[in-house]
Amino acid sequence: MRRLTLSLLSVVLLATIGLGWMFDNFYSKYAEQSKEQQKDAITVLEQLGSNLAKSLDGLNNRAVFIEKWQASGQYQISIVPLSNFPLPNELLSQLKSEQALVLETDETIAIHYYLPSSDELFILSAPPIIIAESNGLINFLLTGLFYLAMLFLVFLWLYPLAKRLLELRKVAKAFGEGELEKRVVVGSISYIKDLETEFNHMAQRIEGLVNDVKLLSNAVSHDLRTPLARIRFGIDTLQEEEDPVLRKKFEQRISDNVNEMVELVETLLNYARLDQAMLTLHKSKVSLSALVNSAIRNKSDDKLSINVLYDESELTVYGDPAYLMILIANLIQNACQYCHKQIEISLLEKNEFIILAISDDGKGIALAQREQILKPFIRGKNVDQNVKGYGMGLAIVKRILEWHHGEINIDDAVNLSGAKFTISLPKYHKQRVLK
């Protein structure tokens, strides 16, 4: 969910800081422009007042002019003695140097001029330059645009999220209705990519478990039915047989069939425990070459020839040594069971992986069967019937490889003309890659 969190933080920061800065910058420029306009308007008033002051300074009938002017509009003029208008020395010096003095209140703008001939002040009063209404409108528009932009950004962020969630819901619904092959197509741009990949991994795991249950049920129904039938036949025959020798023989057959059933049940239980083993894996740096050497020493048939095609250098992987030992032992035991007399084992380092290859000179595995024999209770069609087993060895190998992020490939052995099993295991700790 890291991508979702980062995208949400990015949208919030962009919406609050980015949009706020943009609109604030725009409003600042507009306010500066308004101030310039106000300043220009005051400059015009100052020029008008300066001309009026110069004209009135030389008139004798100024009172008549002022009276007629007052009735003409909203700009008012007046003349007051300088002595009635106490000013600081700095402002008084400014007036006497023919500079206008502008005093502004909320209700009026008063521009003062000095009349040197009569030692009086000429005052031009004007209403304030109202820009507040236009500023209020601009503030309203900018606020509205800000929220609209935020909503648009949030929509842009929510739309792909809602789309992916609806797709996930659709796939989850189909999966729940029994379409176990359904998977979420993980998009390149998705806030919930981790959730989608986790769902796909869960779906893949459930599908695998359901398929395993089907295979197990089929295998149990098939492999248990035969010894059960033989046991029943043996018991029926034993009840009718009085010859001690034949009774002993039938008792031994019944015992063998019971042992076969016990072995099958133990195999089923061991495979079922593998699903729980993921919770207790103890991974560390493991010498794969040492495990291979140990498995070779423990092989069941000493008459077979095993040709080791690697030196004694230590090749390490990251995994659980106990389960890796089971993996290697199953592969070597599988090669020992199905070869004629010769096995080749090679180890090499390739990029970030250690490659283990085990070849034999047996009958090989047909291309169409290579994927199937990795499933539980599936054995090759050309398997010698004298070879005992339930088809669990390679299924266990595949499951252990899944826990260690490894892969297995089945090919034809080049030198020995039999089967070649190649597995690759990562050298270092690797995060789970979900498909």
VEXMIMI-572318 format. One record per atom (N, C-alpha, C): residue in one letter; x, y, z. Coordinates in pm, whole numbers, plus 50000, padded with zeros to 5 digits. Layout:
// VEXMIMI-572318
AXYZ
...
// end
This chain:
// VEXMIMI-572318
M500814987950000
M500005000050000
M500865012750000
R502145010849984
R503035022549985
R502725031949870
R502425026249753
R502115034649637
R500855043049662
L499835036949726
L498595044149757
L498865055649853
T499665053049956
T499975063450055
T500745074949992
L501755071549912
L502555081949848
L501725090249751
S500855083649675
S500035091149580
S499055100249653
L498495095649765
L497565103949842
L498295116049899
L499485113949955
L500255125150007
L500615135049897
S500955129749779
S501305138549667
S500125147249626
V498935141049619
V497745148749580
V497445159449685
V497545155849813
V497255165549919
V498235177149914
L499515173949899
L500525184649894
L500335193349771
L500055187049655
L499865194649533
L498625203549544
A497555197949602
A496315205549611
A496425217149710
T497055214849823
T497125225349925
T498245235349899
I499445230049878
I500595239149861
I500665244549719
G500565235649622
G500705239949482
G499605249449439
L498355244949459
L497235253549418
L497185266249502
G497455264949633
G497455276849718
G498485287049673
W499675282149640
W500725291349593
W500335297849461
M499745289949371
M499385295149240
M498325306149252
F497255303249330
F496195313149344
F496645325249426
D497495322849526
D498005333949605
D498875343149520
N499685336849433
N500535344849343
N499685352949246
F498625346649196
F497735353849104
F497045365449174
Y496565362849299
Y495875373449372
Y496845384849407
S498095381449439
S499085391849472
S499325400949352
K499425394849235
K499625402949115
K498405411749088
Y497215406049112
Y496005413949091
Y495935425449192
A496305422549319
A496265432949421
A497265444049389
E498455440049341
E499455450149302
E498925458649187
Q498245452149093
Q497675459648980
Q496595469349030
S495795464749128
S494745473549183
S495365485549255
K496455482749328
K497135493649396
K497715503749297
E498245498349188
E498775507249085
E497655515749026
Q496515509349005
Q495375517048952
Q494945527749051
Q494925524049180
Q494545533749281
Q495565545049288
K496825541449276
K497885551449279
K497765560849160
D497465555349045
D497305563648925
D496125573248941
A495025568149002
A493855576749022
A494175588149117
I494925585349223
I495315595749317
I496245605949251
T497115600949162
T498025610149091
T497225619949005
V496165614748941
V495315623548861
V494635633948950
L494145629349066
L493535638849160
L494535649249208
E495775644949234
E496805654349278
E497065664949171
Q497105660149046
Q497355669748937
Q496185679648924
L494955674248938
L493785682848932
L493795693049047
G494085688149166
G494125697149281
G495225707549269
S496375703649214
S497485713149198
S497075724549104
N496405720948995
N495955731248900
N494925740448964
L493985734449040
L492985742749106
L493625752049209
A494615746549283
A495265754849387
A495985766749325
K496675764249215
K497375775249149
K496385785549094
S495245780649045
S494255790048991
S493605798349103
L493275791749214
L492615798749323
L493555807849401
D494845805149393
D495805813149471
D495805827749426
G495455830449300
G495475844249249
G494105850249232
L493035843149270
L491675848449254
L491245856449377
N490435867049350
N489905875149460
N488555869649508
N487745864449416
N486405859449450
N486415844049462
R487305838849544
R487435824349559
R486195818149625
A485555825949712
A484375820549780
A483265817349682
V483085826049580
V482045823649479
V482365811149399
F483625809849363
F484045798049284
F483835785249364
I484215785949492
I484065773949576
I482605770449592
E481745780549610
E480315778049628
E479715771549505
K480085776649388
K479575770749263
K480155756649241
W481405754749283
W482035741449264
W481365730649350
Q480935734549471
Q480365724849562
Q479105718549504
A478415726049424
A477155721049368
A477355712649243
S478605711249199
S478835704649069
S479005689549079
G479355684149195
G479575669649201
G480105665049334
Q480745652849332
Q481185646549455
Q482565651049501
Y483285658249420
Y484585663449460
Y484385677049528
Q484765678149652
Q484575690249731
Q485905697549749
I485835710949751
I487035719049773
I486755728849886
S487845732449955
S487725742150065
S489085748650089
I489035760250154
I490255767550187
I490185770850335
V491225767250409
V491275769950553
V492615776550585
P492635784950689
P493895791050730
P494885780350776
L496145782150746
L497175772550785
L497275771350937
S496975782451005
S497065782451151
S496005773351214
N494875771051143
N493835762251194
N494105747251166
F495205744751105
F495505730951063
F496915727451112
P497055724351241
P498385721651295
P499005709151232
L500235710451188
L500955699451122
L502345698351179
P502925686851179
P504335685551215
P505205693551120
N506385696551165
N507295704851085
N507655698150952
E507785685050953
E508165678050829
E507065679450724
L505815677150767
L504715678450672
L504515693050629
L504735702250722
L504615716450687
L505665720450585
S506865715450601
S507935718250503
S507585712250368
Q506955700150371
Q506545693550246
Q505505701950173
L504545707450249
L503515715750185
L504105728550127
K504975734950202
K505535747650155
K506495745850038
S506955733650018
S507805731049900
S506985726849779
E505675730149782
E504725727549672
E504495712649647
Q504585704649753
Q504225690549743
Q502875688349809
A502055680649745
A500725678049800
A500805668649918
L499925670450013
L499815661750129
L498485654050117
V498595640950105
V497415632450086
V497105625550218
L495895627750268
L495395621050388
L494165613050349
E494195600150381
E493115591250335
E492465584550454
T491165584450456
T490385577250556
T489455567750484
D488635560350564
D487685551050502
D486595558450425
E486375571250459
E485255578550399
E485675588350291
T486915592750292
T487315603150197
T488825603150176
I489215609350066
I490625612050036
I490765627250028
A491615632850116
A491805647450121
A493235650850078
I493335659149971
I494635663249920
I494825678149954
H495905681350022
H496155694750074
H497265701549994
Y497035714349965
Y498015722349892
Y498235735649968
Y499385740749962
Y499705753350031
Y499545765049934
L498815775449982
L498635787649902
L499555798349963
P500685800549901
P501695809749961
P501215824349969
S500345828449875
S499955842649875
S499105846349995
S498325836650047
S497425839650160
S497735831350284
D498825823350276
D499215814750388
D498045806150432
E497395799850333
E496235791350360
E496455777450296
L495545768250331
L495565754750274
L494365752750184
F494625747850065
F493555743949972
F493385728749985
I492145724650011
I491855710350033
I490895705449926
L491325695349854
L490465688449756
L490045675149817
S488725673449842
S488205661149903
S487495652849796
A487815639849797
A487215630649699
A486795617849771
P485775611449721
P485395598549782
P486505588349763
P486605578549852
P487655568249837
P487495560649706
I488635556549654
I488615548949528
I488225534549563
I486985531049532
I486425518249575
I486885507149481
I487705498049535
I488075485949461
I487655473649541
A487045476549657
A486695465549747
A485695455949684
E484695461749613
E483685453049552
E484315443949448
S485175449349365
S485815440949264
S486745430949330
N487445435149439
N488295425749511
N487475414549573
G486305417849627
G485455407549683
G485015397549579
L484685402349460
L484305393449352
L485465384449312
I486665390649303
I487845382849267
I488125372249375
N487995376149503
N488195366449610
N487225354849600
F485965358049571
F484955347449556
F485295338249439
L485675344249327
L486015336149209
L487235327449233
L488275333349296
L489495325549323
L489225314349421
T488405316849524
T488065306349619
T487315294949550
G486355298849464
G485615288649389
G486525280649298
L487435287549229
L488365280449141
L489285271249220
F489695275749338
F490575267549422
F489895254349459
Y488655255249505
Y487955243049543
Y487625234349422
L487315240549309
L487075232649188
L488335225449144
A489485232349153
A490755226049116
A491075214549211
M490785216549341
M491015205749437
M490125193749407
L488855196449378
L487945185549343
L488395178349217
F488905185849121
F489375179748996
F490585170849021
L491525175649105
L492695167549137
L492305154949215
V491375156649309
V490915145049385
V490205135049293
F489435140249198
F488775131449101
F489805123949017
L490825131348971
L491885124748893
L492565113848973
W492685116049104
W493315105949188
W492365094349219
L491095097449241
L490145087149280
L489695078449163
Y489675084149041
Y489135076648927
Y489895063648901
P491235063948886
P491935051248865
P491825041948985
L491775047649107
L491625039249226
L490285032149224
A489205039749198
A487875033649192
A487785023349080
K488435026348968
K488415017048855
K489095003948891
R490265004848958
R490994992748996
R490224984949104
L489584992249197
L488804985449301
L487604978249242
L486954984449144
L485824977749078
L486294965249003
E487454966348939
E488014954748869
E488354943648968
L488944947649082
L489284937849185
L488014931249240
R486974939349261
R485704933949311
R485114924149210
K485184927649082
K484624919048977
K485344905548975
V486684906048981
V487454893648977
V487214885449104
A487154892449221
A486924885349347
A485554878549347
K484554885249289
K483214879349282
K483214866949193
A483874868149076
A483954856548986
A484734845149050
F485804848849123
F486594838549191
F485774831549298
G484984839449372
G484144833649476
G483044824749419
E482644827049294
E481604818849231
E482154806349165
G483464804149182
G484034791549133
G484964792749015
E485124804648957
E486054806448845
E487454808548901
L488084797648942
L489354798349015
L490514803048929
E490354803148799
E491444807748713
E491454822848696
K490474829748750
K490394844348737
K491544851048812
R492144861148748
R493214868848809
R493034883548774
V493544892248858
V493504906648832
V494684910148742
V494384917148633
V495444921948544
V496054934348611
V497254932748661
V497904943548735
V498354954348636
G497834966348653
G498194977248564
G499554983048598
S500174989448499
S501484995648522
S501355007648615
I500205014548609
I499945025848698
I498745022148786
S499025018348909
S497965014349000
S498405017549142
Y497495023949218
Y497805027249357
Y497775014749445
I497035004549404
I496864992649488
I497524980549421
K498674983049360
K499384972249291
K499754961149388
D500184964749509
D500524954649609
D499314946149646
L498164952749661
L496934945449694
L496534936049581
E496674940749457
E496314932449342
E497224920249330
T498514922649348
T499454911349338
T499254901549454
E498934906849572
E498654897949685
E497384889749659
F496384896249598
F495154888949565
F495464877849463
N496254881049362
N496614870849262
N497364859349326
H498284862749418
H499024852149486
H498084843549569
M497144850049640
M496174842649719
M495324833649629
A494854839349517
A494024831549425
A494804819849368
Q496064822249334
Q496884811449281
Q497094800449385
R497294804849510
R497484795049617
R496204787049641
I495064793849643
I493794786749664
I493514777049551
E493764781649427
E493544772649313
E494444760349324
G495704762749366
G496604751349382
G496144741749490
L495634747249601
L495144738749709
L493914730949667
V493004737649594
V491804730649546
V492184719549449
N493114722549359
N493564712149266
N494254700749340
D495034704449444
D495684693849522
D494654685049591
V493594691449643
V492534683749709
V491874674149610
K491644679149488
K491044670449386
K491964658649354
L493264661949338
L494204651249307
L494324641449421
L494344646849544
L494454638049660
L493234628949673
S492044635049651
S490824626949661
S490804616049555
N491224619649433
N491274609549327
N492294598649359
A493454603049412
A494494593249444
A494064584249558
V493424590249659
V492984582249773
V491934572149728
S490984577049647
S489924567949602
S490484556649516
H491574559649442
H492144549449354
H493104540449429
D494064546749501
D495124538749562
D494674531749689
L493654536849757
L493164529849875
L492164518849839
R491494520749729
R490474510949691
R491094497349663
T492284497549600
T492914484749563
T493334476649686
P494114482649780
P494454474349898
P493244470949984
L492254479749989
L491054476550065
L490334464450004
A490254464249872
A489614452849804
A490394440049830
R491744441249827
R492544429249852
R492404424649997
I492314434150090
I492134430450231
I490794423450251
R489744428950191
R488424422750205
R488424408550146
F489044407450027
F489114394149964
F489924384650051
G491004389850108
G491834381250193
G491114376750318
I490344386050379
I489594382450499
I488524372150467
D487814374050354
D486784364450315
D487414350750289
T488544350750222
T489224338050193
T489744331650320
L490264340250411
L490834335150535
L489764328250620
Q488544333450616
Q487464327450696
Q487104313550645
E487314311450516
E486934298650457
E488094288750451
E489294293350476
E490464284850462
E490844278450596
E491064265350594
E491454258350715
E492904254050713
D493534254050596
D494934249950586
D495814260350655
P496584256750756
P497424266450829
P498434273550740
V498974266650644
V499984272850556
V499334283750471
L498194280450412
L497504290450330
L496984302050415
R496514299050539
R496054309850626
R497204319350660
K498394313450681
K499574321650709
K499894330550589
K499754324850472
K500034332450349
K499034343950331
F497744341050353
F496734351550339
F496894362350447
E497284358250567
E497514367950674
E498664377450637
Q499714371750576
Q500844380150536
Q500434389950427
R499604385450333
R499134394550227
R498284405850287
I497424402250382
I496604412650446
I497504422650519
S498524417450586
S499464426350657
S500194435550559
D500594430150445
D501284438450344
D500354449350291
N499084445750269
N498144455850219
N497874466650324
V497824462750452
V497654472550559
V498854481950564
N500044476150550
N501254484450549
N501244494250432
E500754489450319
E500664498250201
E499704509750228
M498574506750292
M497624517350325
M498214527250425
V498934522050527
V499564530750627
V500584539950560
E501374534250468
E502374542250398
E501724553150314
L500594549650248
L499904559650168
L499334570850257
V498754567150369
V498204577250460
V499314586250513
E500454580450548
E501574588550596
E502074598050487
T502064593250364
T502464601950253
T501504613650239
L500204610950251
L499204621550244
L499394631650357
L499634626750477
L499814635650592
L501084644050578
N502144638050529
N503394645650512
N503224656650408
Y502504653650301
Y502294663950200
Y501394675050253
A500384671350334
A499494681450393
A500264690450489
R501254684850560
R502034693150653
R502884703350580
L503174701050453
L504004710650378
L503324724150368
D502004724550367
D501294737250359
D501494745550485
Q501734738950596
Q501934746050721
Q503394749850742
A504284743950665
A505704746150688
A506154760150650
M505384767250566
M505784780650527
M505854790150645
L505094786750751
L505074795650867
L506284793650957
T507024782650938
T508144779651027
T509454777950953
L509584783550835
L510854782650763
L511914790750836
H513094785050846
H514224791950910
H515314793550804
K515234804450731
K516154806650620
K517454812850668
S518514808650604
S519844814150633
S520744811150514
K521994814850526
K522954812150420
K523374797550428
V523124789950321
V523334775450322
V524274771650208
S525194762550237
S526094757350134
S525374746650056
L524974749949934
L524244740249852
L525144728749809
S526404731549784
S527334720949745
S527494710749857
A527504715549984
A527614706150096
A526374697350107
L525194703050082
L523964695150086
L523954684649976
V524424688349857
V524454678749746
V525414667349779
N526584670549833
N527544660149869
N526974650649974
S526244656350071
S525634648050175
S524564638950117
A523754644350024
A522704636049962
A523294624949877
I524414627749811
I525074617349729
I525574606049819
R526134609549934
R526644599350026
R525514590750082
N524314596450091
N523174589150149
N522284582550045
K522744581649921
K521904575749816
K521634561149848
S520474556249800
S520024542949839
S520734531549767
D521254534049649
D521844523349568
D523304526549543
D524184518349600
D525624520749583
D526154515649450
K525334508049376
K525794502649248
K525744513049137
L525024523649156
L524894533849053
L526124542649049
S526424547648929
S527584556548910
S527084570948902
I527584579148994
I527214593248996
I528434601548960
N528364608348849
N529464616548799
N529244631048844
V530104636148928
V529984649748982
V530764659348892
L530054669148836
L530664678448740
L530874692248802
Y531324692848925
Y531614705748987
Y532774703849085
D533474714849113
D534604714149205
D534104715049349
E535014715449441
E534654715549582
E534434729549639
S534404739649552
S534184753349601
S532784754549660
E532654762649763
E531384763949834
E530454773249759
L529304768049718
L528274776049652
L527094777149747
T526794789249790
T525774791249893
T524504797349835
V523374794049899
V522074799649865
V521424804249996
Y520294811249982
Y519554816050099
Y518294807750113
G518234799450218
G517074791050234
G517114783150363
D516124774450379
D516034765750496
D516824753050467
P517874750050542
P518724738550510
P517974725250517
A517024723750610
A516304711150623
A515464708150499
Y514714718150453
Y513864715950336
Y514664715450207
L515754722750200
L516624721750082
L517234707750073
M517534701850188
M518054688250189
M517014678450138
I515734680450180
I514654671950129
I514534673449978
L514624685649929
L514514688349786
L515584680849708
I516844682449751
I517964676249679
I517884661049688
A517544655949809
A517454641449827
A516364635549738
N515234642449726
N514154637349640
N514584636949493
L515284647449449
L515734647649310
L516744636449282
I517704634649373
I518714624149352
I518084610349362
Q517174608449459
Q516494595649473
Q515624592749350
N514994603149297
N514184601549175
N515054597049058
A516254603349047
A517174599348939
A517674585148960
C517914581249086
C518384567649114
C517324557149080
Q516054560449099
Q514984550849074
Q514764548548925
Y514934558948845
Y514544557948705
Y515714557248608
C516944557648657
C518084556348565
C518434541548547
H519304539148450
H519794525448430
H521004522848517
K522024531148501
K523224529148581
K524054541848604
Q523684552948541
Q524564564548547
Q523774577548571
I524364586348654
I523764599348688
I524864609948682
E524494621648635
E525414633048633
E524794644548714
I525624650848798
I525174662148881
I526154673648861
S525604685348829
S526444697248808
S525924708848892
L526834717248934
L526524729349011
L527284740948950
L526614751948929
L527314763648878
L526624776348927
E527364787148923
E526864800148966
E526554808548843
K525354814148838
K524924822148724
K524174834448774
N524814845948757
N524264858648804
N523944857648954
E522684859348992
E522304859049133
E521734845549175
F521974835149095
F521394822049124
F522464811249122
I522164800249193
I522954788049186
I522124777849110
I522704771949007
I521994762648919
I522454748448952
L521494739848987
L521754725649012
L521084717548903
A521854709248833
A521324700948724
A521604686348756
I520574677848746
I520714663348771
I520184656148648
S521064648448583
S520714641248460
S520864626248485
D520074618248412
D520174603648423
D520094597448285
D520394584748279
D520364577548150
D519144568548140
G518034572748201
G516814564848196
G516034566948067
K514734564548074
K513894565647956
K513524580047922
G513764589148015
G513404603147989
G511924605648017
I511534617948000
I510134622048024
I509614629147900
A508464624547854
A507864630647735
A507524645247762
L507594653247657
L507334667647670
L505954670547726
A504964662847686
A503584665247730
A503384661847878
Q504284653847935
Q504114649448074
Q504904657948173
R505774666648125
R506714673348214
R506044682748313
E504994689148272
E504304698048364
E503404690248459
Q502854679248411
Q501914671548492
Q502604664048606
I503814658948582
I504454650748685
I504914658948805
L504844672348796
L505174680748910
L503984682049006
K502844676248969
K501664676549055
K501644664149143
P501004664849259
P500984653249349
P500204641649291
F500684629449317
F500064616949275
F500014615349123
I500924621949054
I501024620348908
I502364613948877
R502334602848808
R503564595848768
R503584594648616
G504804593848563
G504954592848419
G504304580348364
K503864581248239
K503154569948178
K504094558348145
N505374561248123
N506314550548088
N507134546048208
V506564548148331
V507284544348453
V507244529248470
D508374523848509
D508454509448537
D507564506248658
Q506694496548645
Q505754493348753
Q506464487648875
N507704482848857
N508454477748972
N508974488949062
V508964501149009
V509414512549089
V508264516849179
K508494515749309
K507444518749405
K507364533849431
G506174538949447
G506004553149476
G504584557749450
Y504304570049496
Y502964575749480
Y502974588649398
G504084592049340
G504154604249260
G504184616849343
M504804616449463
M504834627949551
M506184635149552
G507224628549509
G508574634249521
G508744647449450
L508354648049324
L508524660449246
L507534671249291
A506354667149340
A505414677049394
A506004683849517
I506674676049600
I507334681949717
I508464691049674
V509214687049574
V510304695349522
V509774708849472
K508694708349397
K508124720649344
K507654729949455
R507014724249558
R506504732649667
R507644739049745
I508694731649772
I509834737349844
I510494748249760
L510564746249630
L511124756549542
L510294769349545
E508974767849553
E508104779749561
E508414787849686
W508654780949798
W508974788049921
W510304795449911
H511224790249829
H512564796149818
H512724804549692
H511604807549623
H511634816049504
H512524810049395
G512524796949388
G513324790049287
G512464785049173
E513114779249075
E512404774048957
E512954760248922
I512134752348853
I512554739248806
I512194737648659
N513114731848584
N512894729048442
N513244714548414
I512464708348329
I512704694348290
I513034694148142
D514184688348109
D514644687547969
D515174673547943
D515624671847820
D516314659447784
D517784660747817
A518344650247876
A519764650247908
A520574648847779
V521514657747759
V522294657847635
V523244646147629
N523974643847739
N525014633447738
N524474619447768
L523434618647853
L522974605547899
L521674601047834
S521044609647755
S519834606447678
S518604603647764
G518694606447894
G517534604747980
G516894618148012
A516464619848137
A515834632248181
A516864640948253
K516654653948245
K517524663648312
K516644673348390
F516854673748522
F516134683048609
F517084694348647
T516664706548616
T517484718248647
T516704727348741
I517294730248855
I516664739548950
I517604751548971
S516984763148994
S517744775349022
S517264781149154
L518214784649241
L517914790149373
L518664803349391
P518024813449449
P518704826349468
P519804825349573
K520884832649548
K522014832849643
K521724841549764
Y520864851549745
Y520644861149852
Y519174861249890
H518884868249999
H517504869950044
H516714877249936
K515594871549898
K514814877049787
K513374878549830
Q512804890649802
Q511384892749832
Q510534884449739
R509354880949788
R508464872749706
R507994880549585
V508144874549469
V507674880649344
V506324874649310
L505314883049304
L503954878349280
L503584879949134
K502834870749084
K502414871348944
K500904872648938
// end
